[in-house]
Amino acid sequence: MVQQEAVVVRNAVKRYGKGQPVLDCLNMTVSRGSIYGLLGASGCGKTTLLSCVVGVRYLDSGEVWVLGGNPGGKGSGIPGPQVGYMPQDISLVGEFTMSDALYYFGRINGLDDEKIETRQRFFSKLLQLPPADHLVKNMSGGQQRRVSFAAALIHSPELLILDEPTVGLDPILRENIWGYLIEITQKEGITVLITTHYIEETKNASKIGLMRCGKLLAESPPQKLLEQFQCSFLEEAFLKLCKGQNDAIILNETQESKAKDTGSGSELMNQDRDKYEQTKGNSEYKTVSRRKVSRSKRFKALLAKNGIQFLRYYAGLAFAVTFPIVQVTIFLVAIGADPKDLKIGVVNDEASNCDYGSNLGNIWNDEITCHFGNLSCRFLHNFDDSIAIKKYYDNILEARHDVQNGELMGIIYFNQNFSEALQIRVEIFNFAKDSDLLASQIHVFLDMGDRQVGLITQKKLFDRFLEVYEDIMRDCKYSPKLATPPIRFEDPIYGTTDLNYTDYVTPSFMLTLVFFLANTVSTTLIVTERLEGVWDRSVVQGVRTEEILLSHIVIQSIIIAIHTSMIILLFFPIWGLECKGSIFVTIIFLFLSGFTGLMYGFIVSIGCKNHTMATYCSAGSFFPIILLNGGMWPLEGMPKILRWFSYIVPTTLPSISLRGLIYKGSSITDSEVYFGLLISLGWILLFFIITILGVRSKSS
C-alpha cells in the first residue's frame, strides 16, 4: 500500500538563539495530490517551516518526512528534482534573462533544452511572463515573482512548495494560477504546499493549516472549517482560533487538544489526534519515484550560470579588466623613480655664486705641483638640476631658515679656502693640519625628516662629487684611483648594482596584486548568492554545495589565469623586467597566489552575513599582509617574533621565492623556491577545507 502523505511533520521545534521557538511542537500532514494552504501572519514561522521541509534548515527536535524520506537523509529525494521550490524572496540571478532563469532551473533538474523550451512557451502564455531576453534585475516585482514561480514549476515536480507566490500579483492572474494548481493536482497528482496571507484565496485548497506563533491552530478542509465555526469567511474562523489561543484553551505545551469551552476549534484538533498518533514514529514511508540528474549536467548548468553572472555584471567585468592594468601602471610610474624638483641651498664662501655658472674653477700644473683655484665652482657646475635645483645664499643661517620652512631639502657649504685646503690634502697630506682637512671637505646638511628622499640625495651627491674628484685627478696627471675611497664594491653575485626600490618591491607587489584581485571577487560570491537566495534554492533542487564551490572555482580560475597573463605581460615584455629563472615557474607562483586569494575570499564570504562585513574583513586583512610579507621592508628588519609570524602570511615565502627566481635565476629544485610553492599549496588546501566545513555548517 502506497503511503498517501507527501509531507508529515511531527513535534517540530526550531529556535534562533535563546528566544521563543519559531516552531513550537508543530504537527502537519500534507496528502499527496492535494493543495495544502498554510495560512498565517508574517513572522509566525511559515518560511522557517518550509525551509525545514525542503532541507535548507534542520529542526532542533521533532521529525519531518517528505515524499517518503527525511530531507537530506540517505535515499531521500529531498533535496532533489522531486521538489519544486519558490521561496518568499525572488531568489533569481539578477544578471539572468527570463529565459536564462528557466533554462538554469530546468537543467539542474534534469530537463533537456528542447523540453525547457516547450515549457517556457507554455508558462509565458499562462503567467504572462516578460520577454525572454529581459533581465531579471530590470523586471518589476510582479514580473520577477512570475518568473520565480515558473522556475519552480519548469520540471513538473512531485511536490511543489510555494512561499507566498501571489503577493503583489493581479487578481485575475492570481485566479489563473490557482486554477492551474488545481488542474495539476487533479490530473498529474502533484502535491502543492502553498503559504499566503491572502486567507480567502485558499478557499479552493484541499486542506488549510492555520498557523500562529509557531503553532498550528487547526488543520482542516476550508469548507469544514467554515461549518465548524459557523462563519462565512475563512478570516472569521482564523480570528476565532487566534482568540482561543490567547485564552490558552486550544493547544497545550504538547500540542494535544483538550476539550474545554471553545468547542469547535478543539473538536477539529481532536479529529486529527488519532491520525497523529498513528503516524508518529512511522519512518517506513516509500517514495513513489526517484529522479536522477547526472552531476555533469548540473555542473554544466552551474558553469553557465557563473559565466553569465560574470560577463553581464559590467562593473565587475570592467574592474577585472582595467584594475590590473591601472594598478601595475601606477606602480611602475609612481614607485622607484628618483625624486625630482628638489631644491638645495648653496653657501659658497670661496666663490659666492660662481658668476652664475661662468666661473668653472681653474686647474694648472707647473713642473712641481698641481694648483687649484675656485674648485668649488667646478663641483657645483657638475652638480646639475637632475639631483636638485641650486639656490645660492650668502650665509648658512639664512639657508637653514628656508630648510626649516620646507623650501629646501638641504644645504651645501664650501669653506673660504676650499681649493687651497684641497690642494694641501692632495699634495702634502702627511703635513696637513686638521683645519686644512676640515676646510677641504664639502659640508652637506640634509633634511632627513623625509628619510627616503634624504638617502637618495645623499647617495647621488656622493657619487657625483667622486666623479668630479676623479676628473680633477686626471687633469692633474694623477691616478683617478687616488680619489676613490679605500673600499671597492665589485659586481654583485646576484642582481645588478643599479637595482632600485621598484625592483625590490616588484615580486611582492605582483603576488599581492593577484592575491587581492581574486580575493576581492570571491569575497562577495557566496554572500551574494546567499543574500539573493540562489544558493539555497539551488541546493533544494539537489545541487551539492561542493558543486557550487567547484563551479565558482573553475570560472574564477580562468579569471585568475587572465590576470596572471596580464601581469606577466605588463612587467616582463612591456616594462622589460628580466627574469633570470624559469618564466613558467614564475607564472605558477602568480597563479597559486591568486588561487590562495580566491580560497581566502570564500572563507571571508562564509563567515560574513553581508557585503559590508565582508568588505571590512577583506580590507582589514589587506594591510597586515602588505606590512608583513617583506614587500615594504625586509623581514630581517623585524623583531624575531614578528618575523616568524610574517613567515606564515600567504604571500611572504612565495615573495622570497619569486625574488630568487627573477633576480638570482633560482630553479624549482632550490629550497628557496619549492618552500614557497609548498606554502602556497598548503594555504590553498587549508582554506578549501575550512570553506567546505563552513558551508556545511551553514545548513544546520
Secondary structure, 3 states (H helix, E strand, C coil): CCCCEEEEEEEEEECCCCCCCCEEEEEEEEECCCEEEEECCCCCCHHHHHHHHCCCCCCCEEEEEECCECCCCCCCCCCCCCEEEECCCCCCCCCCEHHHHHHHHHHHCCCCHHHHHHHHHHHHHHCCCCCCCCEHHHCCHHHHHHHHHHHHHCCCCCEEEEECCCCCCCHHHHHHHHHHHHHHHHHCCCEEEEEECCHHHHHHCCEEEEEECCEEEEEECHHHHHHHHCCCCHHHHHHHHHHHHHCCCCECCCCCECCCCCCHHHHHHHHHHHHHHHHCCCCCCCCCCCCCCCHHHHHHHHHHHHHHHHHHCHHHHHHHHHHHHHHHHHHHHHCCCCCCCCEEEEEECCCCCHHHHCCCCEEEECCCCEEEECHHHHHHHCCCCCCCEEEEECCHHHHHHHHHCCCCCEEEEECCCHHHHHHHHHHCHHHCCHHHHHHCCCEEEECCCCHHHHHHHHHHHHHHHHHHHHHHHHHCCCCHHHHCCCCCCCCCCCCCCCCCHHHHHHHHHHHHHHHHHHHHHHHHHHHHHHHHCHHHHHHHCCCCHHHHHHHHHHHHHHHHHHHHHHHHHHHHHHCCCCCCCCHHHHHHHHHHHHHHHHHHHHHHHHHCCCHHHHHHHHHHHHHHHHHHCCCCCCHHHCCHHHHHHHHCCCCHHHHHHHHHHHHHCCCCCCHHHHHHHHHHHHHHHHHHHHHHHHHHHHCC
